[in-house]
Amino acid sequence: MKKLVLILLCVSTCSIAFSQDAALTANEKKELMEASPFNTIYPESILKSADTYFKAQMGLYKKGVIAEKEAHLVAIGTSAAIKCQYCIPYHISELKRLGASEDEIKTAILIAADITKMSTLFYGNEFDLEAFKKMLRGE
């Protein structure tokens, strides 16, 4: 049931965030394209919403409840795990700006690799999820 609720929440959030925008004027489109090179990856029908969403998401790093450096450490681990060739250099650059050590960066990546490895082992061997949860609860 929790999975279903989470899936529905994600779908509804994406639907709201990327719903069709009102038609843009040529000037509005020009301004959005000049505002960020990343706006070129979105179709015009959601360009305004995508720009707003991207700005809000970037705020999570500087204004979120997780400190900026730690947020980028989470992001570099995730970026490495999903093999995002765009995200990795960005987050490494930000981490260096924020004073992260090479060991901190390597550790974040190693943690992501370990989680990926263990997930693959559990999933591939069809390890019983309910039995695992009972172990965690000490049952």
Residue frames as a rotation matrix with the C-alpha (Angstrom) as fourth column:
MET 1
0.568 0.823 0.000 0.00
0.823 -0.568 0.000 0.00
0.000 0.000 -1.000 0.00
LYS 2
0.389 -0.504 -0.771 2.86
0.181 -0.779 0.600 2.38
-0.903 -0.374 -0.211 0.84
LYS 3
-0.665 -0.666 0.337 4.36
0.426 0.032 0.904 1.76
-0.613 0.745 0.262 -2.59
LEU 4
-0.132 0.714 0.688 1.07
0.972 -0.042 0.230 2.55
0.193 0.699 -0.688 -4.30
VAL 5
0.780 0.405 -0.478 0.65
0.535 -0.828 0.171 5.79
-0.326 -0.389 -0.862 -2.37
LEU 6
-0.016 -0.883 -0.469 4.25
0.122 -0.467 0.876 6.77
-0.992 -0.043 0.115 -3.17
ILE 7
-0.673 -0.194 0.714 3.77
0.688 0.191 0.700 6.02
-0.272 0.962 0.005 -6.86
LEU 8
0.300 0.877 0.375 0.54
0.931 -0.356 0.085 8.02
0.208 0.324 -0.923 -6.98
LEU 9
0.658 -0.128 -0.742 2.21
0.326 -0.840 0.434 10.92
-0.679 -0.528 -0.510 -5.18
CYS 10
-0.429 -0.901 -0.063 5.12
0.245 -0.183 0.952 10.93
-0.870 0.393 0.299 -7.64
VAL 11
-0.500 0.308 0.809 2.83
0.865 0.129 0.485 10.75
0.045 0.943 -0.331 -10.67
SER 12
0.604 0.797 0.000 0.58
0.794 -0.602 0.082 13.53
0.065 -0.050 -0.997 -9.41
THR 13
0.384 -0.549 -0.742 3.56
0.221 -0.726 0.651 15.72
-0.896 -0.415 -0.157 -8.49
CYS 14
-0.693 -0.668 0.270 5.10
0.384 -0.025 0.923 15.27
-0.610 0.743 0.274 -11.94
SER 15
-0.155 0.732 0.664 1.74
0.972 -0.006 0.233 15.90
0.174 0.682 -0.711 -13.58
ILE 16
0.785 0.436 -0.440 1.33
0.546 -0.823 0.158 19.15
-0.293 -0.365 -0.884 -11.70
ALA 17
0.128 -0.842 -0.524 4.93
0.126 -0.511 0.851 20.24
-0.984 -0.175 0.041 -12.17
PHE 18
-0.846 -0.533 -0.029 4.99
-0.003 -0.050 0.999 19.51
-0.533 0.845 0.041 -15.88
SER 19
0.145 0.941 0.305 1.42
0.671 0.133 -0.729 20.22
-0.727 0.310 -0.613 -16.91
GLN 20
-0.072 -0.127 0.989 0.91
0.951 -0.309 0.030 22.14
0.302 0.943 0.143 -20.12
ASP 21
-0.584 -0.188 -0.790 1.67
0.464 -0.876 -0.134 25.84
-0.666 -0.445 0.598 -19.83
ALA 22
0.665 0.690 -0.286 -0.29
0.217 -0.545 -0.810 28.59
-0.714 0.477 -0.512 -21.47
ALA 23
0.591 -0.433 0.681 1.15
0.772 0.059 -0.632 29.52
0.233 0.900 0.369 -24.85
LEU 24
0.033 -0.696 -0.718 4.28
0.647 -0.532 0.546 31.64
-0.762 -0.482 0.432 -24.59
THR 25
0.942 0.101 -0.321 4.84
-0.144 -0.742 -0.655 34.83
-0.304 0.663 -0.684 -26.47
ALA 26
0.644 -0.759 0.095 7.99
0.411 0.238 -0.880 35.03
0.645 0.606 0.465 -28.56
ASN 27
0.130 -0.585 0.801 9.44
-0.544 -0.717 -0.436 37.44
0.829 -0.379 -0.411 -26.00
GLU 28
0.611 0.153 0.776 8.66
-0.773 0.329 0.543 35.12
-0.172 -0.932 0.320 -23.05
LYS 29
0.956 -0.267 0.118 10.30
0.287 0.934 -0.214 32.21
-0.053 0.239 0.970 -24.83
LYS 30
0.399 -0.844 0.358 13.37
0.152 -0.324 -0.934 34.31
0.904 0.427 -0.001 -25.66
GLU 31
0.217 -0.275 0.937 13.69
-0.844 -0.534 0.038 35.41
0.490 -0.799 -0.348 -22.02
LEU 32
0.812 0.129 0.569 13.42
-0.448 0.761 0.468 31.84
-0.373 -0.635 0.676 -20.75
MET 33
0.838 -0.537 0.094 16.02
0.474 0.633 -0.612 30.62
0.270 0.557 0.785 -23.23
GLU 34
0.185 -0.783 0.594 18.38
-0.125 -0.618 -0.776 33.43
0.975 0.069 -0.212 -22.24
ALA 35
0.547 0.114 0.829 17.78
-0.801 -0.216 0.558 32.79
0.243 -0.970 -0.026 -18.53
SER 36
0.125 -0.484 0.866 19.22
-0.563 0.684 0.464 29.27
-0.817 -0.545 -0.187 -18.61
PRO 37
-0.488 -0.361 -0.794 20.85
-0.867 0.308 0.393 27.04
0.103 0.880 -0.463 -21.21
PHE 38
-0.943 0.129 0.307 19.03
0.017 0.939 -0.342 24.11
-0.333 -0.317 -0.888 -19.59
ASN 39
-0.094 0.977 -0.193 15.70
-0.345 -0.214 -0.914 25.41
-0.934 -0.020 0.357 -20.81
THR 40
-0.265 -0.059 -0.962 16.61
-0.964 -0.008 0.266 24.18
-0.024 0.998 -0.054 -24.29
ILE 41
-0.978 -0.183 -0.102 15.94
-0.187 0.982 0.028 20.58
0.095 0.046 -0.994 -23.22
TYR 42
-0.541 0.839 0.068 12.21
0.278 0.254 -0.926 21.13
-0.794 -0.482 -0.371 -22.58
PRO 43
-0.429 0.500 0.752 9.37
0.859 -0.031 0.511 21.32
0.279 0.865 -0.417 -25.08
GLU 44
-0.832 0.088 0.547 7.79
-0.068 -0.996 0.056 24.76
0.550 0.010 0.835 -25.34
SER 45
0.092 0.991 -0.096 4.52
-0.024 0.098 0.995 23.41
0.995 -0.089 0.033 -23.94
ILE 46
0.780 0.155 -0.606 6.08
0.565 0.241 0.789 23.05
0.269 -0.958 0.101 -20.46
LEU 47
-0.046 -0.929 0.368 8.98
0.569 -0.327 -0.754 25.49
0.821 0.174 0.544 -20.71
LYS 48
-0.026 0.075 0.997 7.72
-0.524 -0.850 0.050 27.97
0.851 -0.521 0.061 -18.11
SER 49
0.881 0.399 0.255 6.81
-0.432 0.455 0.779 25.24
0.194 -0.796 0.573 -15.58
ALA 50
0.676 -0.686 -0.269 10.12
0.633 0.728 -0.264 23.45
0.377 0.008 0.926 -16.14
ASP 51
-0.174 -0.743 0.646 12.07
0.183 -0.669 -0.720 26.66
0.968 -0.007 0.252 -15.54
THR 52
0.259 0.379 0.888 10.16
-0.773 -0.470 0.426 27.33
0.579 -0.797 0.171 -12.30
TYR 53
0.987 0.134 -0.084 10.61
-0.073 0.859 0.507 23.72
0.140 -0.494 0.858 -11.15
PHE 54
0.364 -0.926 -0.101 14.36
0.640 0.327 -0.695 23.72
0.677 0.189 0.712 -11.90
LYS 55
-0.225 -0.428 0.875 14.91
-0.277 -0.833 -0.478 26.93
0.934 -0.351 0.069 -9.92
ALA 56
0.564 0.507 0.652 12.97
-0.770 0.037 0.637 25.53
0.299 -0.861 0.411 -6.95
GLN 57
0.933 -0.235 -0.273 14.91
0.270 0.958 0.100 22.26
0.239 -0.167 0.957 -7.02
MET 58
0.040 -0.981 0.191 18.24
0.438 -0.155 -0.886 24.06
0.898 0.119 0.423 -7.09
GLY 59
0.111 0.095 0.989 17.13
-0.663 -0.734 0.145 25.91
0.740 -0.672 -0.019 -3.95
LEU 60
0.943 0.255 -0.212 17.20
-0.049 0.739 0.672 22.61
0.328 -0.623 0.710 -2.08
TYR 61
0.262 -0.931 -0.252 20.99
0.733 0.363 -0.576 22.77
0.628 -0.034 0.778 -2.05
LYS 62
-0.632 -0.590 0.503 21.39
0.209 -0.754 -0.622 26.24
0.746 -0.288 0.600 -0.54
LYS 63
-0.486 0.538 0.689 18.16
-0.778 -0.626 -0.059 26.64
0.399 -0.565 0.722 1.40
GLY 64
0.247 0.612 -0.751 17.14
-0.210 0.791 0.575 23.07
0.946 0.016 0.324 2.21
VAL 65
0.858 0.160 0.489 17.15
-0.504 0.070 0.861 21.35
0.104 -0.985 0.140 5.58
ILE 66
0.668 -0.737 0.104 20.34
0.698 0.669 0.257 19.46
-0.259 -0.099 0.961 4.67
ALA 67
0.309 -0.650 -0.694 23.50
-0.109 -0.749 0.654 21.58
-0.945 -0.126 -0.302 4.72
GLU 68
0.695 0.053 -0.717 24.69
-0.678 -0.286 -0.677 22.52
-0.241 0.957 -0.163 1.23
LYS 69
-0.343 -0.903 -0.260 27.90
-0.937 0.346 0.035 20.46
0.059 0.256 -0.965 1.30
GLU 70
-0.660 0.136 0.739 26.09
-0.215 0.909 -0.358 17.38
-0.720 -0.395 -0.571 2.58
ALA 71
0.488 0.871 -0.058 23.36
-0.244 0.072 -0.967 17.82
-0.838 0.486 0.248 -0.03
HIS 72
0.463 -0.398 -0.792 26.01
-0.881 -0.107 -0.461 17.78
0.099 0.911 -0.400 -2.76
LEU 73
-0.677 -0.665 0.315 27.62
-0.704 0.710 -0.015 14.71
-0.214 -0.231 -0.949 -1.16
VAL 74
-0.085 0.750 0.656 24.26
-0.023 0.657 -0.753 12.93
-0.996 -0.079 -0.038 -1.44
ALA 75
0.743 0.444 -0.501 23.99
-0.431 -0.255 -0.866 14.18
-0.512 0.859 0.001 -5.02
ILE 76
-0.072 -0.829 -0.554 27.46
-0.996 0.091 -0.007 13.01
0.056 0.552 -0.832 -6.06
GLY 77
-0.721 -0.129 0.681 26.73
-0.312 0.938 -0.153 9.53
-0.619 -0.323 -0.716 -4.71
THR 78
0.283 0.915 0.289 23.43
0.078 0.278 -0.957 9.44
-0.956 0.294 0.008 -6.57
SER 79
0.591 -0.110 -0.799 25.03
-0.745 -0.453 -0.489 10.86
-0.309 0.885 -0.350 -9.72
ALA 80
-0.520 -0.846 -0.116 27.69
-0.845 0.490 0.215 8.17
-0.124 0.210 -0.970 -9.66
ALA 81
-0.535 0.368 0.761 25.14
-0.047 0.886 -0.461 5.42
-0.844 -0.282 -0.457 -9.05
ILE 82
0.550 0.812 0.197 22.99
0.208 0.095 -0.973 6.48
-0.809 0.576 -0.117 -12.01
LYS 83
-0.220 -0.808 0.546 26.09
0.812 0.158 0.561 7.27
-0.540 0.567 0.622 -14.10
CYS 84
0.833 0.550 0.057 25.07
0.510 -0.725 -0.464 10.84
-0.214 0.416 -0.884 -14.91
GLN 85
-0.054 -0.940 0.336 27.95
0.997 -0.068 -0.032 12.27
0.053 0.334 0.941 -16.92
TYR 86
0.025 0.139 0.990 26.50
0.257 -0.958 0.128 15.77
0.966 0.251 -0.059 -16.55
CYS 87
0.872 0.449 0.195 25.80
-0.080 -0.262 0.962 15.65
0.483 -0.854 -0.193 -12.81
ILE 88
0.616 -0.662 -0.427 29.15
0.787 0.515 0.339 14.26
-0.004 -0.545 0.838 -11.67
PRO 89
-0.400 -0.845 0.356 31.36
0.795 -0.513 -0.325 17.18
0.457 0.153 0.876 -12.78
TYR 90
0.081 0.503 0.860 28.80
-0.095 -0.855 0.509 19.70
0.992 -0.123 -0.021 -11.53
HIS 91
0.931 0.363 -0.024 28.58
-0.020 0.117 0.993 18.22
0.364 -0.924 0.116 -8.04
ILE 92
0.310 -0.900 -0.305 32.34
0.950 0.308 0.056 17.70
0.044 -0.307 0.951 -7.78
SER 93
-0.389 -0.415 0.822 32.83
0.473 -0.856 -0.209 21.35
0.791 0.308 0.529 -8.74
GLU 94
0.407 0.635 0.657 30.31
-0.309 -0.581 0.753 22.45
0.859 -0.510 -0.040 -6.10
LEU 95
0.901 -0.089 -0.424 31.85
0.401 0.545 0.737 20.17
0.165 -0.834 0.527 -3.48
LYS 96
-0.108 -0.994 0.017 35.30
0.952 -0.108 -0.285 21.60
0.285 -0.015 0.958 -4.12
ARG 97
-0.242 0.111 0.964 33.87
0.046 -0.991 0.126 25.13
0.969 0.074 0.235 -3.87
LEU 98
0.672 0.637 0.377 32.33
-0.380 -0.140 0.914 24.13
0.635 -0.758 0.148 -0.52
GLY 99
-0.009 -0.824 0.566 35.61
-0.976 -0.115 -0.184 22.73
0.217 -0.554 -0.803 0.80
ALA 100
0.893 0.329 0.307 34.84
-0.389 0.908 0.157 19.01
-0.227 -0.260 0.939 0.62
SER 101
-0.138 -0.972 0.187 37.91
-0.727 0.228 0.647 16.80
-0.672 -0.047 -0.739 0.82
GLU 102
-0.369 -0.088 -0.925 38.74
-0.810 0.518 0.274 14.14
0.455 0.851 -0.263 -1.74
ASP 103
-0.989 -0.023 -0.147 38.05
0.053 0.870 -0.489 11.54
0.139 -0.492 -0.860 0.97
GLU 104
-0.465 0.883 -0.061 34.56
-0.234 -0.188 -0.954 12.95
-0.854 -0.429 0.294 1.58
ILE 105
0.050 0.455 -0.889 33.78
-0.980 -0.149 -0.132 12.80
-0.192 0.878 0.438 -2.14
LYS 106
-0.584 -0.359 -0.728 35.21
-0.554 0.832 0.035 9.29
0.592 0.424 -0.685 -2.49
THR 107
-0.958 0.252 0.137 33.32
0.028 0.557 -0.830 8.11
-0.286 -0.792 -0.540 0.60
ALA 108
-0.155 0.950 -0.270 29.99
-0.603 -0.308 -0.736 9.43
-0.782 0.049 0.621 -0.73
ILE 109
0.049 0.101 -0.994 30.61
-0.962 0.273 -0.019 7.59
0.269 0.957 0.111 -4.01
LEU 110
-0.839 -0.422 -0.342 31.68
-0.310 0.889 -0.336 4.43
0.446 -0.176 -0.877 -2.18
ILE 111
-0.689 0.670 0.277 28.50
-0.207 0.184 -0.961 4.48
-0.695 -0.719 0.012 -0.07
ALA 112
0.197 0.772 -0.604 26.41
-0.869 -0.148 -0.473 4.75
-0.454 0.618 0.642 -3.26
ALA 113
-0.244 -0.380 -0.892 28.39
-0.783 0.621 -0.051 1.88
0.573 0.686 -0.448 -4.81
ASP 114
-0.984 -0.138 0.116 27.89
-0.180 0.728 -0.662 -0.26
0.007 -0.672 -0.741 -1.71
ILE 115
-0.285 0.952 0.108 24.14
-0.436 -0.028 -0.899 0.34
-0.854 -0.303 0.423 -1.69
THR 116
0.245 0.332 -0.911 23.96
-0.969 0.073 -0.234 -0.48
-0.012 0.940 0.340 -5.40
LYS 117
-0.614 -0.566 -0.550 25.96
-0.562 0.803 -0.200 -3.67
0.555 0.186 -0.811 -4.86
MET 118
-0.925 0.260 0.278 23.88
-0.096 0.547 -0.831 -4.84
-0.369 -0.796 -0.481 -1.92
SER 119
-0.015 0.963 -0.268 20.63
-0.681 -0.206 -0.702 -4.00
-0.732 0.172 0.659 -3.67
THR 120
0.030 -0.061 -0.998 21.75
-0.933 0.358 -0.050 -6.02
0.360 0.932 -0.046 -6.69
LEU 121
-0.873 -0.418 -0.252 22.67
-0.295 0.863 -0.411 -8.98
0.390 -0.285 -0.876 -4.49
PHE 122
-0.694 0.674 0.255 19.42
-0.152 0.208 -0.966 -8.92
-0.704 -0.709 -0.042 -2.51
TYR 123
0.156 0.811 -0.564 17.23
-0.789 -0.241 -0.565 -8.32
-0.595 0.533 0.602 -5.57
GLY 124
-0.121 -0.296 -0.947 19.02
-0.907 0.421 -0.016 -10.76
0.404 0.857 -0.320 -7.85
ASN 125
-0.907 -0.249 -0.339 18.88
-0.095 0.906 -0.413 -13.52
0.410 -0.342 -0.845 -5.25
GLU 126
-0.034 0.998 0.054 15.25
-0.142 -0.058 0.988 -12.72
0.989 0.026 0.143 -4.41
PHE 127
-0.888 -0.323 -0.328 16.09
0.296 0.145 -0.944 -12.26
0.352 -0.935 -0.033 -0.73
ASP 128
-0.034 0.969 -0.243 12.84
0.885 0.143 0.444 -12.27
0.465 -0.200 -0.862 1.24
LEU 129
-0.428 -0.108 0.897 11.96
0.010 -0.993 -0.115 -8.61
0.904 -0.040 0.426 1.92
GLU 130
0.597 0.716 0.361 9.59
-0.391 -0.133 0.911 -9.38
0.700 -0.685 0.201 4.79
ALA 131
0.706 -0.436 -0.558 12.20
0.671 0.664 0.330 -11.59
0.227 -0.607 0.761 6.46
PHE 132
-0.345 -0.862 0.372 14.71
0.695 -0.501 -0.516 -8.75
0.631 0.080 0.771 6.04
LYS 133
-0.090 0.404 0.911 12.34
-0.345 -0.870 0.352 -6.24
0.934 -0.282 0.218 7.67
LYS 134
0.898 0.390 -0.204 11.79
0.012 0.441 0.897 -8.65
0.440 -0.808 0.392 10.57
MET 135
0.211 -0.910 -0.357 15.58
0.920 0.308 -0.242 -8.88
0.330 -0.277 0.902 11.03
LEU 136
-0.495 -0.407 0.768 15.80
0.265 -0.912 -0.313 -5.08
0.828 0.049 0.559 11.17
ARG 137
0.295 0.708 0.642 13.04
-0.547 -0.426 0.721 -4.95
0.783 -0.564 0.262 13.80
GLY 138
-0.609 -0.635 0.476 14.90
-0.762 0.302 -0.572 -7.55
0.219 -0.711 -0.668 15.84
GLU 139
0.419 0.847 0.329 12.20
-0.880 0.468 -0.085 -10.19
-0.226 -0.254 0.941 15.46
